[in-house]
């Protein structure tokens, strides 16, 4: 953890590897925010998302945009957990306050 007033963090390769905790006033490595994976045998395979630095970063961004009522668009290469991360986030929302519509485009050859 690094105090923003003293120095920018430099142990990781880039600043992108850190999260700035504004209320506490310091930088935290995303590595420290990745929760330990707890396997639930009741879950279907497609519902499993093992937390990584990237999924934590993406989930944080989704939470922020949801809280401030702003749209967000995830782009990237195939297989980078975009759909899995978003689906996992949506599953955690209160179903009494949110309706989820899944739109599938079958026109792609």
C-alpha positions as CSV (number, residue, x, y, z in Angstrom):
1,X,0.0,0.0,0.0
2,X,1.3,3.4,-0.9
3,X,0.1,6.8,0.3
4,X,-0.7,9.0,-2.7
5,X,0.8,12.0,-1.0
6,X,4.2,10.3,-0.6
7,X,4.7,8.3,-3.8
8,X,3.2,6.5,-6.7
9,X,3.5,2.7,-6.5
10,X,6.2,1.1,-8.5
11,X,6.6,-2.5,-7.5
12,X,4.3,-3.7,-10.3
13,X,5.0,-3.1,-14.0
14,X,2.4,-0.3,-14.5
15,X,0.1,1.9,-12.5
16,X,-2.8,-0.1,-14.1
17,X,-1.9,-2.9,-11.6
18,X,-3.1,-0.8,-8.7
19,X,-6.4,0.4,-7.3
20,X,-6.6,3.8,-5.6
21,X,-8.7,3.5,-2.5
22,X,-10.0,7.2,-2.2
23,X,-11.5,7.0,1.3
24,X,-8.3,5.5,2.7
25,X,-6.0,7.7,0.4
26,X,-3.7,5.0,-0.8
27,X,-2.9,2.7,-3.7
28,X,-3.5,-1.1,-3.3
29,X,-2.3,-3.8,-5.7
30,X,-5.2,-5.5,-7.5
31,X,-3.5,-8.8,-6.4
32,X,-4.6,-8.1,-2.8
33,X,-8.2,-7.6,-3.8
34,X,-8.6,-11.0,-5.6
35,X,-10.8,-13.2,-3.4
36,X,-9.9,-16.8,-2.8
37,X,-11.9,-19.1,-5.0
38,X,-14.5,-21.1,-3.2
39,X,-15.8,-24.0,-5.3
40,X,-19.5,-24.6,-5.1
41,X,-20.4,-28.1,-6.5
42,X,-24.0,-27.0,-6.8
43,X,-23.1,-24.5,-9.5
44,X,-23.4,-25.3,-13.2
45,X,-20.1,-25.3,-15.1
46,X,-21.1,-22.2,-17.1
47,X,-21.8,-20.3,-13.9
48,X,-18.3,-20.7,-12.5
49,X,-16.0,-17.7,-12.6
50,X,-12.6,-18.1,-10.9
51,X,-11.6,-14.6,-9.7
52,X,-8.5,-13.1,-11.2
53,X,-7.0,-9.6,-11.2
54,X,-8.7,-8.9,-14.5
55,X,-12.2,-10.1,-13.4
56,X,-11.9,-8.1,-10.2
57,X,-10.9,-5.0,-12.1
58,X,-13.9,-5.5,-14.5
59,X,-16.3,-6.2,-11.7
60,X,-15.2,-3.0,-9.9
61,X,-15.8,-1.0,-13.1
62,X,-19.2,-2.6,-13.5
63,X,-20.2,-1.9,-9.9
64,X,-19.1,1.8,-10.3
65,X,-21.0,2.3,-13.5
66,X,-24.1,0.6,-12.1
67,X,-24.0,2.8,-9.0
68,X,-23.7,6.0,-11.0
69,X,-26.2,4.8,-13.6
70,X,-23.8,4.9,-16.5
71,X,-23.5,2.4,-19.4
72,X,-20.4,0.4,-19.9
73,X,-19.1,-1.5,-22.9
74,X,-16.5,-4.3,-22.6
75,X,-14.3,-4.9,-25.6
76,X,-11.5,-7.4,-26.2
77,X,-10.3,-10.6,-27.7
78,X,-12.4,-13.7,-27.6
79,X,-11.9,-15.7,-24.4
80,X,-11.0,-12.9,-22.1
81,X,-14.0,-13.5,-19.7
82,X,-16.1,-10.5,-20.8
83,X,-19.4,-12.3,-20.9
84,X,-18.6,-14.5,-17.9
85,X,-17.6,-11.4,-15.8
86,X,-20.7,-9.4,-16.8
87,X,-23.0,-12.4,-16.3
88,X,-21.5,-13.0,-12.8
89,X,-22.1,-9.4,-11.9
90,X,-25.7,-9.4,-13.1
91,X,-26.4,-12.6,-11.1
92,X,-25.5,-10.7,-7.9
93,X,-28.0,-7.9,-8.5
94,X,-31.3,-7.8,-6.6
95,X,-33.9,-9.5,-8.9
96,X,-36.7,-7.4,-7.3
97,X,-35.0,-4.2,-8.6
98,X,-33.5,-5.5,-11.8
99,X,-34.6,-7.4,-14.9
100,X,-32.0,-9.0,-17.0
101,X,-32.7,-9.5,-20.8
102,X,-30.2,-11.6,-22.7
103,X,-30.1,-10.8,-26.4
104,X,-28.5,-13.3,-28.7
105,X,-27.7,-12.5,-32.3
106,X,-28.2,-15.7,-34.3
107,X,-27.5,-13.9,-37.6
108,X,-23.8,-14.4,-37.4
109,X,-22.6,-17.2,-39.7
